[in-house]
Amino acid sequence: MKARARFLGHPIHQMLIVFPLGLLGTAVVFDLIYLVTHLQSIALVAYWMLAAGIVGAAAAIPFGIIDYTIIPAGTRAKRIGLMHGFGNGVVSVLFVLSWIMREQHSAPSASALACSFLGLVLALITAWLGGELVSKLGVGVHEHASPNAPSSLKKEQR
């Protein structure tokens, strides 16, 4: 089932999700480094990684919603898509809360860290659900995909 929102023949949502997943996950890595080193510069890096990851999530969300609308009702894909989308909404809220609870020039609170850590655990689950949608259920995969398919830049034959 080909994605509805595409750029140069490829699903936009699938292109954009790598940014928030990578940035938010890296923010948690910097939080862990901060807990070991107590270096303020590391806490600052985590703060800005969170900010960038949240912006990335905000950019990816509308395209995920657009693609969700083409999944047929009553299918396993529709149920998994709903769990994926709802779960990522919760992930986004947790990371936004973590970012709001921080001050740019101070150590993150235990609550801010807890939101980030919980957000990452949930993000890994929702990322797996997204992988299930694409890899197992074929959502966002071009119906004529094959090892010898022509370039996405070539005009499609009708």
Secondary structure by P-SEA (a helix, b strand, c coil): ccccccccccccccccaaaaaaaaaaaaaaaaaaaacccaaaaaaaaaaaaaaaaaaaaaaaaaaaaaaacccccaaaaaaaaaaaaaaaaaaaaaaaaaaccccccccaaaaaaaaaaaaaaaaaaaaaaaaccccccccccccccccccccccccc
